[in-house]
């Protein structure tokens, strides 16, 4: 695709140094289970009690992301980020607390508390969501299995049963390299894409969805999208919140107006300005890029989020699930034709 910007070497959120991703995929044909857990670790495991400066934004709040009230107050969070299905977000929060207690036993539960970030989208069309099949073990496996390097996309992790623009959606990621203030920085995005109606789908400005009307599954918007943006650029929390808002433009490029039933909730964080482990030191020092220089970073966020959604759809395969329901994958050969791209390009 003729996508703008310069990706990092992996074109993934793991291009940001220190960031890792873990995925637990749960599929059982006999029980119509199509779900899972995605974990994003903003720092190496041993450093996850070190606050990560962050900001969050809800474009449409028909969904859940825990921990954002404290981010609004303090400008930071600690621990892994987890993303799963709507009915399992509480379990993911609980399991993440257990992980933090087990890894920092001398601090967590003694003189420190944790408020994990756990988010969700609804996979009940293909998955037996009411069966509550995600367990604490699945969440811990995603966190413990987090690694740097390439990130699997499509029907994996929390994105296993998700649908985007009425094609199979799920987990997607992308990254951009940005020169700012004489230094090179990286921004990466990871999405759990479960949103949009077919006629809205736009790829690189082309009305692709209108040309692919077959086998639709929804009459109205009923999904959500979670976006996690990471960067190593030094920013203060107000700037990071501004960065999180740009995810709205990123998902809008593909056509969604952020429907009433959609939980479109975004988190951004910077790995810079590590203050060390909690409790906070008496004085905090920041290096930050000037507001006047942020436009390339904002543009990178828009580009990476837009591509991450497309990558989730391109990587996903057709899936059948609960009650015999079936969701097609985005037909890549027809997409090439619509975009005027040869299969040899």
ZIJO-V126964 format. One line per field, one symbol per residue. ss: DSSP state (H for helix, E for strand, - for the rest). burial: + if it has 24 or more other ideal C-beta (glycine too) atoms within 12 Angstrom, else -. A space follows every 10 residues. Layout:
BEGIN
ss = ???
burial = ???
END
This chain:
BEGIN
ss = ---------- --HHH----E EEEEEEEE-- --EEEEEEEE E---HHH--E -EEEEEEEEE E---E--HHH HHHH-EE--- EEEEEHHHHH HHHHHHHHHH HHH----E-- -E----EEEE E-------HH H----HHHHH HHHH--E--- ---E--HHH- --EE--EE-E EEEEEEEEEE --EEEEEEEE EEEE---HHH --E--E--HH H--------- ---EEEEEEE E-----HHHH HHHHHHHHHH HH-------- --EEEEEEEE ------E--- ---------- HHH-HHHHHH HHHHHHHHHH HHHHH---EE -HHH-EE--- -HHHHHHHH- -----
burial = +-+-++++-+ ++++++++++ +++++++--- -+++++++++ +++-+-++++ ++++++++++ -+++++++-- +---++++++ ++++++++++ ++++++++++ --++---+-- ---+++++++ +++++++++- -+++++-+++ ++++++++-- ++++++++++ ++++++++++ ++++++++-+ ----++++++ ++++++++-+ +++--+-++- -+----++-- ++++++++++ +++++++-++ ++++++++++ ++++++-++- ++++++++++ +++++-++-- -------++- ---+-+++++ ++++++++++ +++++++-+- ++--+-++++ -+--+--++- -----
END
